[in-house]
Amino acid sequence: MTVQQYLDKMERQLENTLTPNLQKYIPAILERVGEVSIKKFIDEGDPVLDIMEFKLIFDKIITEAINRLTTKKDDDKLFQTITIKDIEKKDMIFRVGLN
């Protein structure tokens, strides 16, 4: 799988699992995943990230977004569950609360 194929697959999965409130962060997630994937592709010949590597990137970007959401009202709280399938077709579930 090429880096671009991997990023396209990741983008489709994120678009299918994230709510519209979190979909706006897809470009930032893909940009960072792309940087790490290209390095991995050069070093190892495979761009696919370990699920923990992806989770660290995802968590960092969402945390930065949460930190920017300082003016949200109580009734604007967000909660999101996403499912990402790994290479072996196992479901990996992340739960993210944005308050």
Biopython code that builds the backbone (N, CA, C, O; Angstrom):
import numpy as np
from Bio.PDB.StructureBuilder import StructureBuilder

atoms = [
    (1, "MET", "N", (0.849, -1.174, 0.000)),
    (1, "MET", "CA", (0.000, 0.000, 0.000)),
    (1, "MET", "C", (0.896, 1.239, 0.000)),
    (1, "MET", "O", (1.835, 1.331, 0.791)),
    (2, "THR", "N", (0.607, 2.176, -0.877)),
    (2, "THR", "CA", (1.388, 3.407, -0.911)),
    (2, "THR", "C", (0.913, 4.343, 0.203)),
    (2, "THR", "O", (-0.145, 4.131, 0.796)),
    (3, "VAL", "N", (1.690, 5.354, 0.470)),
    (3, "VAL", "CA", (1.315, 6.342, 1.485)),
    (3, "VAL", "C", (-0.004, 6.997, 1.104)),
    (3, "VAL", "O", (-0.876, 7.170, 1.956)),
    (4, "GLN", "N", (-0.163, 7.368, -0.175)),
    (4, "GLN", "CA", (-1.397, 8.035, -0.597)),
    (4, "GLN", "C", (-2.611, 7.124, -0.456)),
    (4, "GLN", "O", (-3.674, 7.580, -0.035)),
    (5, "GLN", "N", (-2.473, 5.858, -0.799)),
    (5, "GLN", "CA", (-3.580, 4.913, -0.626)),
    (5, "GLN", "C", (-3.957, 4.795, 0.850)),
    (5, "GLN", "O", (-5.136, 4.747, 1.203)),
    (6, "TYR", "N", (-2.946, 4.749, 1.691)),
    (6, "TYR", "CA", (-3.182, 4.657, 3.140)),
    (6, "TYR", "C", (-3.911, 5.894, 3.643)),
    (6, "TYR", "O", (-4.863, 5.783, 4.415)),
    (7, "LEU", "N", (-3.468, 7.075, 3.210)),
    (7, "LEU", "CA", (-4.111, 8.316, 3.654)),
    (7, "LEU", "C", (-5.535, 8.416, 3.126)),
    (7, "LEU", "O", (-6.425, 8.881, 3.838)),
    (8, "ASP", "N", (-5.763, 7.985, 1.884)),
    (8, "ASP", "CA", (-7.123, 7.993, 1.323)),
    (8, "ASP", "C", (-8.045, 7.085, 2.133)),
    (8, "ASP", "O", (-9.182, 7.448, 2.435)),
    (9, "LYS", "N", (-7.539, 5.892, 2.483)),
    (9, "LYS", "CA", (-8.323, 4.956, 3.287)),
    (9, "LYS", "C", (-8.621, 5.551, 4.665)),
    (9, "LYS", "O", (-9.746, 5.459, 5.158)),
    (10, "MET", "N", (-7.615, 6.155, 5.274)),
    (10, "MET", "CA", (-7.793, 6.778, 6.583)),
    (10, "MET", "C", (-8.823, 7.914, 6.508)),
    (10, "MET", "O", (-9.667, 8.054, 7.394)),
    (11, "GLU", "N", (-8.745, 8.715, 5.454)),
    (11, "GLU", "CA", (-9.693, 9.825, 5.290)),
    (11, "GLU", "C", (-11.123, 9.295, 5.177)),
    (11, "GLU", "O", (-12.031, 9.838, 5.806)),
    (12, "ARG", "N", (-11.330, 8.254, 4.394)),
    (12, "ARG", "CA", (-12.676, 7.676, 4.254)),
    (12, "ARG", "C", (-13.194, 7.161, 5.595)),
    (12, "ARG", "O", (-14.356, 7.372, 5.940)),
    (13, "GLN", "N", (-12.329, 6.488, 6.347)),
    (13, "GLN", "CA", (-12.754, 5.970, 7.652)),
    (13, "GLN", "C", (-13.111, 7.108, 8.605)),
    (13, "GLN", "O", (-14.105, 7.024, 9.328)),
    (14, "LEU", "N", (-12.320, 8.156, 8.611)),
    (14, "LEU", "CA", (-12.612, 9.288, 9.489)),
    (14, "LEU", "C", (-13.903, 9.991, 9.074)),
    (14, "LEU", "O", (-14.708, 10.370, 9.924)),
    (15, "GLU", "N", (-14.100, 10.164, 7.759)),
    (15, "GLU", "CA", (-15.323, 10.808, 7.274)),
    (15, "GLU", "C", (-16.556, 9.999, 7.637)),
    (15, "GLU", "O", (-17.616, 10.562, 7.913)),
    (16, "ASN", "N", (-16.420, 8.683, 7.637)),
    (16, "ASN", "CA", (-17.556, 7.810, 7.933)),
    (16, "ASN", "C", (-17.837, 7.671, 9.419)),
    (16, "ASN", "O", (-18.934, 7.257, 9.793)),
    (17, "THR", "N", (-16.884, 8.003, 10.277)),
    (17, "THR", "CA", (-17.080, 7.776, 11.702)),
    (17, "THR", "C", (-17.168, 9.044, 12.550)),
    (17, "THR", "O", (-17.763, 9.016, 13.627)),
    (18, "LEU", "N", (-16.602, 10.131, 12.099)),
    (18, "LEU", "CA", (-16.635, 11.358, 12.898)),
    (18, "LEU", "C", (-17.906, 12.153, 12.628)),
    (18, "LEU", "O", (-18.399, 12.199, 11.500)),
    (19, "THR", "N", (-18.426, 12.774, 13.672)),
    (19, "THR", "CA", (-19.569, 13.664, 13.502)),
    (19, "THR", "C", (-19.100, 14.930, 12.785)),
    (19, "THR", "O", (-17.901, 15.202, 12.719)),
    (20, "PRO", "N", (-20.045, 15.701, 12.250)),
    (20, "PRO", "CA", (-19.657, 16.952, 11.587)),
    (20, "PRO", "C", (-18.830, 17.884, 12.473)),
    (20, "PRO", "O", (-17.991, 18.632, 11.970)),
    (21, "ASN", "N", (-19.059, 17.845, 13.785)),
    (21, "ASN", "CA", (-18.287, 18.693, 14.699)),
    (21, "ASN", "C", (-16.805, 18.358, 14.699)),
    (21, "ASN", "O", (-15.967, 19.240, 14.886)),
    (22, "LEU", "N", (-16.475, 17.080, 14.489)),
    (22, "LEU", "CA", (-15.075, 16.662, 14.499)),
    (22, "LEU", "C", (-14.493, 16.497, 13.103)),
    (22, "LEU", "O", (-13.272, 16.429, 12.956)),
    (23, "GLN", "N", (-15.335, 16.430, 12.073)),
    (23, "GLN", "CA", (-14.828, 16.262, 10.711)),
    (23, "GLN", "C", (-13.934, 17.408, 10.274)),
    (23, "GLN", "O", (-13.078, 17.232, 9.407)),
    (24, "LYS", "N", (-14.122, 18.573, 10.862)),
    (24, "LYS", "CA", (-13.284, 19.711, 10.486)),
    (24, "LYS", "C", (-11.821, 19.497, 10.869)),
    (24, "LYS", "O", (-10.947, 20.203, 10.366)),
    (25, "TYR", "N", (-11.538, 18.529, 11.758)),
    (25, "TYR", "CA", (-10.155, 18.242, 12.165)),
    (25, "TYR", "C", (-9.486, 17.180, 11.297)),
    (25, "TYR", "O", (-8.307, 16.882, 11.489)),
    (26, "ILE", "N", (-10.223, 16.603, 10.342)),
    (26, "ILE", "CA", (-9.654, 15.566, 9.476)),
    (26, "ILE", "C", (-8.403, 16.052, 8.745)),
    (26, "ILE", "O", (-7.408, 15.328, 8.734)),
    (27, "PRO", "N", (-8.399, 17.249, 8.130)),
    (27, "PRO", "CA", (-7.173, 17.673, 7.439)),
    (27, "PRO", "C", (-5.952, 17.732, 8.356)),
    (27, "PRO", "O", (-4.860, 17.334, 7.952)),
    (28, "ALA", "N", (-6.123, 18.221, 9.576)),
    (28, "ALA", "CA", (-4.989, 18.295, 10.514)),
    (28, "ALA", "C", (-4.526, 16.904, 10.908)),
    (28, "ALA", "O", (-3.325, 16.652, 11.009)),
    (29, "ILE", "N", (-5.476, 15.994, 11.134)),
    (29, "ILE", "CA", (-5.121, 14.616, 11.493)),
    (29, "ILE", "C", (-4.373, 13.971, 10.341)),
    (29, "ILE", "O", (-3.325, 13.357, 10.546)),
    (30, "LEU", "N", (-4.907, 14.105, 9.114)),
    (30, "LEU", "CA", (-4.266, 13.485, 7.950)),
    (30, "LEU", "C", (-2.893, 14.072, 7.665)),
    (30, "LEU", "O", (-1.986, 13.356, 7.242)),
    (31, "GLU", "N", (-2.736, 15.363, 7.891)),
    (31, "GLU", "CA", (-1.431, 15.988, 7.659)),
    (31, "GLU", "C", (-0.371, 15.369, 8.570)),
    (31, "GLU", "O", (0.719, 15.010, 8.124)),
    (32, "ARG", "N", (-0.710, 15.252, 9.846)),
    (32, "ARG", "CA", (0.254, 14.681, 10.802)),
    (32, "ARG", "C", (0.467, 13.181, 10.550)),
    (32, "ARG", "O", (1.599, 12.699, 10.589)),
    (33, "VAL", "N", (-0.617, 12.453, 10.294)),
    (33, "VAL", "CA", (-0.498, 11.026, 9.985)),
    (33, "VAL", "C", (0.352, 10.847, 8.730)),
    (33, "VAL", "O", (1.166, 9.928, 8.652)),
    (34, "GLY", "N", (0.158, 11.732, 7.747)),
    (34, "GLY", "CA", (0.935, 11.662, 6.508)),
    (34, "GLY", "C", (2.421, 11.848, 6.753)),
    (34, "GLY", "O", (3.240, 11.128, 6.182)),
    (35, "GLU", "N", (2.774, 12.806, 7.594)),
    (35, "GLU", "CA", (4.194, 13.042, 7.907)),
    (35, "GLU", "C", (4.828, 11.799, 8.528)),
    (35, "GLU", "O", (5.916, 11.379, 8.133)),
    (36, "VAL", "N", (4.134, 11.221, 9.500)),
    (36, "VAL", "CA", (4.662, 10.042, 10.179)),
    (36, "VAL", "C", (4.670, 8.843, 9.235)),
    (36, "VAL", "O", (5.606, 8.043, 9.255)),
    (37, "SER", "N", (3.637, 8.715, 8.412)),
    (37, "SER", "CA", (3.539, 7.589, 7.480)),
    (37, "SER", "C", (4.626, 7.628, 6.417)),
    (37, "SER", "O", (5.176, 6.589, 6.053)),
    (38, "ILE", "N", (4.936, 8.807, 5.921)),
    (38, "ILE", "CA", (5.993, 8.918, 4.906)),
    (38, "ILE", "C", (7.330, 8.505, 5.504)),
    (38, "ILE", "O", (8.100, 7.786, 4.866)),
    (39, "LYS", "N", (7.611, 8.951, 6.720)),
    (39, "LYS", "CA", (8.862, 8.541, 7.374)),
    (39, "LYS", "C", (8.880, 7.023, 7.566)),
    (39, "LYS", "O", (9.894, 6.372, 7.316)),
    (40, "LYS", "N", (7.764, 6.471, 8.008)),
    (40, "LYS", "CA", (7.677, 5.029, 8.212)),
    (40, "LYS", "C", (7.841, 4.294, 6.884)),
    (40, "LYS", "O", (8.498, 3.254, 6.829)),
    (41, "PHE", "N", (7.250, 4.826, 5.817)),
    (41, "PHE", "CA", (7.341, 4.223, 4.492)),
    (41, "PHE", "C", (8.800, 4.212, 4.013)),
    (41, "PHE", "O", (9.274, 3.217, 3.463)),
    (42, "ILE", "N", (9.493, 5.314, 4.226)),
    (42, "ILE", "CA", (10.911, 5.397, 3.824)),
    (42, "ILE", "C", (11.762, 4.428, 4.657)),
    (42, "ILE", "O", (12.620, 3.723, 4.125)),
    (43, "ASP", "N", (11.508, 4.408, 5.966)),
    (43, "ASP", "CA", (12.314, 3.564, 6.858)),
    (43, "ASP", "C", (11.996, 2.075, 6.741)),
    (43, "ASP", "O", (12.892, 1.234, 6.811)),
    (44, "GLU", "N", (10.696, 1.752, 6.562)),
    (44, "GLU", "CA", (10.284, 0.356, 6.645)),
    (44, "GLU", "C", (9.588, -0.176, 5.402)),
    (44, "GLU", "O", (9.402, -1.386, 5.277)),
    (45, "GLY", "N", (9.199, 0.698, 4.483)),
    (45, "GLY", "CA", (8.505, 0.252, 3.279)),
    (45, "GLY", "C", (7.006, 0.069, 3.442)),
    (45, "GLY", "O", (6.344, -0.402, 2.517)),
    (46, "ASP", "N", (6.454, 0.429, 4.599)),
    (46, "ASP", "CA", (5.021, 0.278, 4.859)),
    (46, "ASP", "C", (4.529, 1.499, 5.625)),
    (46, "ASP", "O", (5.032, 1.782, 6.712)),
    (47, "PRO", "N", (3.542, 2.239, 5.076)),
    (47, "PRO", "CA", (3.096, 3.459, 5.741)),
    (47, "PRO", "C", (2.112, 3.228, 6.886)),
    (47, "PRO", "O", (1.791, 4.168, 7.613)),
    (48, "VAL", "N", (1.631, 2.007, 7.061)),
    (48, "VAL", "CA", (0.570, 1.764, 8.037)),
    (48, "VAL", "C", (1.097, 1.939, 9.453)),
    (48, "VAL", "O", (2.049, 1.277, 9.867)),
    (49, "LEU", "N", (0.456, 2.845, 10.187)),
    (49, "LEU", "CA", (0.874, 3.135, 11.561)),
    (49, "LEU", "C", (0.280, 2.134, 12.533)),
    (49, "LEU", "O", (-0.825, 1.629, 12.330)),
    (50, "ASP", "N", (1.003, 1.862, 13.561)),
    (50, "ASP", "CA", (0.476, 1.113, 14.696)),
    (50, "ASP", "C", (-0.706, 1.902, 15.259)),
    (50, "ASP", "O", (-0.699, 3.133, 15.235)),
    (51, "ILE", "N", (-1.709, 1.205, 15.758)),
    (51, "ILE", "CA", (-2.913, 1.881, 16.254)),
    (51, "ILE", "C", (-2.582, 2.850, 17.391)),
    (51, "ILE", "O", (-3.242, 3.879, 17.535)),
    (52, "MET", "N", (-1.566, 2.531, 18.199)),
    (52, "MET", "CA", (-1.193, 3.434, 19.281)),
    (52, "MET", "C", (-0.548, 4.705, 18.744)),
    (52, "MET", "O", (-0.734, 5.783, 19.309)),
    (53, "GLU", "N", (0.215, 4.586, 17.649)),
    (53, "GLU", "CA", (0.788, 5.780, 17.026)),
    (53, "GLU", "C", (-0.326, 6.686, 16.521)),
    (53, "GLU", "O", (-0.290, 7.901, 16.717)),
    (54, "PHE", "N", (-1.326, 6.075, 15.859)),
    (54, "PHE", "CA", (-2.446, 6.858, 15.359)),
    (54, "PHE", "C", (-3.200, 7.517, 16.517)),
    (54, "PHE", "O", (-3.554, 8.694, 16.443)),
    (55, "LYS", "N", (-3.442, 6.756, 17.581)),
    (55, "LYS", "CA", (-4.181, 7.299, 18.724)),
    (55, "LYS", "C", (-3.458, 8.492, 19.345)),
    (55, "LYS", "O", (-4.103, 9.468, 19.730)),
    (56, "LEU", "N", (-2.128, 8.431, 19.449)),
    (56, "LEU", "CA", (-1.362, 9.564, 19.990)),
    (56, "LEU", "C", (-1.550, 10.817, 19.130)),
    (56, "LEU", "O", (-1.750, 11.915, 19.652)),
    (57, "ILE", "N", (-1.485, 10.639, 17.803)),
    (57, "ILE", "CA", (-1.678, 11.773, 16.887)),
    (57, "ILE", "C", (-3.092, 12.318, 17.023)),
    (57, "ILE", "O", (-3.289, 13.526, 17.153)),
    (58, "PHE", "N", (-4.080, 11.420, 16.994)),
    (58, "PHE", "CA", (-5.482, 11.814, 17.096)),
    (58, "PHE", "C", (-5.727, 12.562, 18.409)),
    (58, "PHE", "O", (-6.316, 13.643, 18.413)),
    (59, "ASP", "N", (-5.274, 11.982, 19.516)),
    (59, "ASP", "CA", (-5.476, 12.604, 20.831)),
    (59, "ASP", "C", (-4.834, 13.984, 20.915)),
    (59, "ASP", "O", (-5.417, 14.908, 21.482)),
    (60, "LYS", "N", (-3.634, 14.127, 20.352)),
    (60, "LYS", "CA", (-2.949, 15.424, 20.407)),
    (60, "LYS", "C", (-3.742, 16.497, 19.662)),
    (60, "LYS", "O", (-3.905, 17.611, 20.160)),
    (61, "ILE", "N", (-4.228, 16.164, 18.482)),
    (61, "ILE", "CA", (-4.975, 17.147, 17.687)),
    (61, "ILE", "C", (-6.301, 17.485, 18.352)),
    (61, "ILE", "O", (-6.694, 18.651, 18.396)),
    (62, "ILE", "N", (-6.994, 16.475, 18.868)),
    (62, "ILE", "CA", (-8.269, 16.738, 19.538)),
    (62, "ILE", "C", (-8.049, 17.533, 20.825)),
    (62, "ILE", "O", (-8.845, 18.416, 21.143)),
    (63, "THR", "N", (-6.999, 17.238, 21.558)),
    (63, "THR", "CA", (-6.684, 17.996, 22.776)),
    (63, "THR", "C", (-6.434, 19.459, 22.448)),
    (63, "THR", "O", (-6.909, 20.349, 23.154)),
    (64, "GLU", "N", (-5.682, 19.711, 21.370)),
    (64, "GLU", "CA", (-5.452, 21.097, 20.951)),
    (64, "GLU", "C", (-6.768, 21.777, 20.612)),
    (64, "GLU", "O", (-6.971, 22.947, 20.935)),
    (65, "ALA", "N", (-7.664, 21.041, 19.958)),
    (65, "ALA", "CA", (-8.974, 21.609, 19.618)),
    (65, "ALA", "C", (-9.775, 21.912, 20.879)),
    (65, "ALA", "O", (-10.416, 22.959, 20.976)),
    (66, "ILE", "N", (-9.738, 21.001, 21.837)),
    (66, "ILE", "CA", (-10.458, 21.214, 23.100)),
    (66, "ILE", "C", (-9.941, 22.473, 23.797)),
    (66, "ILE", "O", (-10.720, 23.261, 24.333)),
    (67, "ASN", "N", (-8.644, 22.646, 23.783)),
    (67, "ASN", "CA", (-8.058, 23.819, 24.426)),
    (67, "ASN", "C", (-8.485, 25.122, 23.762)),
    (67, "ASN", "O", (-8.515, 26.170, 24.408)),
    (68, "ARG", "N", (-8.813, 25.060, 22.480)),
    (68, "ARG", "CA", (-9.281, 26.263, 21.783)),
    (68, "ARG", "C", (-10.765, 26.535, 22.025)),
    (68, "ARG", "O", (-11.249, 27.638, 21.772)),
    (69, "LEU", "N", (-11.483, 25.524, 22.516)),
    (69, "LEU", "CA", (-12.928, 25.670, 22.720)),
    (69, "LEU", "C", (-13.227, 26.174, 24.129)),
    (69, "LEU", "O", (-13.881, 25.489, 24.916)),
    (70, "THR", "N", (-12.753, 27.356, 24.437)),
    (70, "THR", "CA", (-12.928, 27.877, 25.798)),
    (70, "THR", "C", (-14.206, 28.677, 25.961)),
    (70, "THR", "O", (-14.566, 29.008, 27.090)),
    (71, "THR", "N", (-14.893, 28.997, 24.906)),
    (71, "THR", "CA", (-16.099, 29.821, 25.009)),
    (71, "THR", "C", (-17.378, 29.021, 24.790)),
    (71, "THR", "O", (-18.443, 29.605, 24.594)),
    (72, "LYS", "N", (-17.288, 27.706, 24.821)),
    (72, "LYS", "CA", (-18.480, 26.884, 24.609)),
    (72, "LYS", "C", (-19.422, 26.985, 25.811)),
    (72, "LYS", "O", (-18.984, 27.045, 26.960)),
    (73, "LYS", "N", (-20.734, 27.004, 25.516)),
    (73, "LYS", "CA", (-21.742, 26.976, 26.567)),
    (73, "LYS", "C", (-21.985, 25.522, 26.977)),
    (73, "LYS", "O", (-21.633, 24.600, 26.242)),
    (74, "ASP", "N", (-22.585, 25.322, 28.149)),
    (74, "ASP", "CA", (-22.838, 23.966, 28.644)),
    (74, "ASP", "C", (-23.681, 23.142, 27.684)),
    (74, "ASP", "O", (-23.468, 21.935, 27.570)),
    (75, "ASP", "N", (-24.636, 23.762, 26.987)),
    (75, "ASP", "CA", (-25.495, 22.996, 26.087)),
    (75, "ASP", "C", (-24.818, 22.695, 24.746)),
    (75, "ASP", "O", (-25.422, 22.057, 23.883)),
    (76, "ASP", "N", (-23.584, 23.140, 24.562)),
    (76, "ASP", "CA", (-22.836, 22.868, 23.334)),
    (76, "ASP", "C", (-21.820, 21.745, 23.511)),
    (76, "ASP", "O", (-20.939, 21.570, 22.669)),
    (77, "LYS", "N", (-21.936, 20.980, 24.604)),
    (77, "LYS", "CA", (-20.961, 19.915, 24.839)),
    (77, "LYS", "C", (-21.027, 18.888, 23.724)),
    (77, "LYS", "O", (-22.092, 18.626, 23.164)),
    (78, "LEU", "N", (-19.884, 18.313, 23.411)),
    (78, "LEU", "CA", (-19.792, 17.334, 22.345)),
    (78, "LEU", "C", (-19.300, 16.012, 22.913)),
    (78, "LEU", "O", (-18.464, 15.987, 23.815)),
    (79, "PHE", "N", (-19.816, 14.930, 22.387)),
    (79, "PHE", "CA", (-19.267, 13.617, 22.695)),
    (79, "PHE", "C", (-19.210, 12.832, 21.399)),
    (79, "PHE", "O", (-20.154, 12.872, 20.609)),
    (80, "GLN", "N", (-18.130, 12.129, 21.171)),
    (80, "GLN", "CA", (-17.928, 11.442, 19.906)),
    (80, "GLN", "C", (-17.307, 10.079, 20.154)),
    (80, "GLN", "O", (-16.378, 9.950, 20.950)),
    (81, "THR", "N", (-17.810, 9.080, 19.486)),
    (81, "THR", "CA", (-17.191, 7.762, 19.476)),
    (81, "THR", "C", (-16.819, 7.455, 18.048)),
    (81, "THR", "O", (-17.650, 7.582, 17.149)),
    (82, "ILE", "N", (-15.573, 7.048, 17.821)),
    (82, "ILE", "CA", (-15.168, 6.678, 16.471)),
    (82, "ILE", "C", (-14.643, 5.254, 16.484)),
    (82, "ILE", "O", (-14.112, 4.773, 17.485)),
    (83, "THR", "N", (-14.806, 4.596, 15.350)),
    (83, "THR", "CA", (-14.294, 3.244, 15.186)),
    (83, "THR", "C", (-13.347, 3.241, 14.007)),
    (83, "THR", "O", (-13.713, 3.664, 12.911)),
    (84, "ILE", "N", (-12.140, 2.769, 14.222)),
    (84, "ILE", "CA", (-11.148, 2.643, 13.157)),
    (84, "ILE", "C", (-10.834, 1.159, 13.006)),
    (84, "ILE", "O", (-10.606, 0.466, 13.998)),
    (85, "LYS", "N", (-10.822, 0.678, 11.783)),
    (85, "LYS", "CA", (-10.476, -0.725, 11.543)),
    (85, "LYS", "C", (-8.987, -0.818, 11.280)),
    (85, "LYS", "O", (-8.433, -0.058, 10.484)),
    (86, "ASP", "N", (-8.349, -1.754, 11.954)),
    (86, "ASP", "CA", (-6.921, -1.928, 11.713)),
    (86, "ASP", "C", (-6.711, -2.893, 10.558)),
    (86, "ASP", "O", (-7.671, -3.357, 9.942)),
    (87, "ILE", "N", (-5.477, -3.185, 10.275)),
    (87, "ILE", "CA", (-5.119, -4.002, 9.128)),
    (87, "ILE", "C", (-5.758, -5.388, 9.181)),
    (87, "ILE", "O", (-6.043, -5.975, 8.138)),
    (88, "GLU", "N", (-5.982, -5.912, 10.374)),
    (88, "GLU", "CA", (-6.537, -7.246, 10.521)),
    (88, "GLU", "C", (-8.057, -7.212, 10.674)),
    (88, "GLU", "O", (-8.658, -8.202, 11.094)),
    (89, "LYS", "N", (-8.681, -6.085, 10.339)),
    (89, "LYS", "CA", (-10.131, -5.902, 10.366)),
    (89, "LYS", "C", (-10.736, -5.986, 11.768)),
    (89, "LYS", "O", (-11.909, -6.324, 11.928)),
    (90, "LYS", "N", (-9.936, -5.678, 12.763)),
    (90, "LYS", "CA", (-10.441, -5.612, 14.126)),
    (90, "LYS", "C", (-10.867, -4.174, 14.408)),
    (90, "LYS", "O", (-10.213, -3.231, 13.962)),
    (91, "ASP", "N", (-11.948, -4.008, 15.140)),
    (91, "ASP", "CA", (-12.413, -2.665, 15.466)),
    (91, "ASP", "C", (-11.628, -2.090, 16.627)),
    (91, "ASP", "O", (-11.439, -2.750, 17.649)),
    (92, "MET", "N", (-11.170, -0.854, 16.466)),
    (92, "MET", "CA", (-10.528, -0.112, 17.533)),
    (92, "MET", "C", (-11.447, 1.075, 17.825)),
    (92, "MET", "O", (-11.737, 1.865, 16.927)),
    (93, "ILE", "N", (-11.900, 1.206, 19.050)),
    (93, "ILE", "CA", (-12.875, 2.241, 19.380)),
    (93, "ILE", "C", (-12.238, 3.271, 20.297)),
    (93, "ILE", "O", (-11.599, 2.928, 21.292)),
    (94, "PHE", "N", (-12.421, 4.540, 19.948)),
    (94, "PHE", "CA", (-11.965, 5.651, 20.769)),
    (94, "PHE", "C", (-13.196, 6.456, 21.175)),
    (94, "PHE", "O", (-14.082, 6.697, 20.356)),
    (95, "ARG", "N", (-13.249, 6.859, 22.405)),
    (95, "ARG", "CA", (-14.323, 7.734, 22.859)),
    (95, "ARG", "C", (-13.704, 9.077, 23.242)),
    (95, "ARG", "O", (-12.744, 9.145, 24.009)),
    (96, "VAL", "N", (-14.273, 10.126, 22.692)),
    (96, "VAL", "CA", (-13.720, 11.459, 22.901)),
    (96, "VAL", "C", (-14.823, 12.365, 23.409)),
    (96, "VAL", "O", (-15.870, 12.484, 22.772)),
    (97, "GLY", "N", (-14.607, 12.996, 24.530)),
    (97, "GLY", "CA", (-15.551, 13.980, 25.032)),
    (97, "GLY", "C", (-14.966, 15.373, 24.885)),
    (97, "GLY", "O", (-13.843, 15.632, 25.319)),
    (98, "LEU", "N", (-15.722, 16.260, 24.279)),
    (98, "LEU", "CA", (-15.274, 17.648, 24.142)),
    (98, "LEU", "C", (-16.179, 18.493, 25.023)),
    (98, "LEU", "O", (-17.375, 18.609, 24.757)),
    (99, "ASN", "N", (-15.620, 19.079, 26.060)),
    (99, "ASN", "CA", (-16.405, 19.905, 26.983)),
    (99, "ASN", "C", (-15.912, 21.333, 26.948)),
    (99, "ASN", "O", (-16.445, 22.187, 27.656)),
]
sb = StructureBuilder()
sb.init_structure("model")
sb.init_model(0)
sb.init_chain("A")
sb.init_seg("    ")
for serial, (resi, resn, name, xyz) in enumerate(atoms, 1):
    if name == "N":
        sb.init_residue(resn, " ", resi, " ")
    sb.init_atom(name, np.array(xyz, "f"), 0.0, 1.0, " ", f" {name:<3s}", serial, name[0])
structure = sb.get_structure()
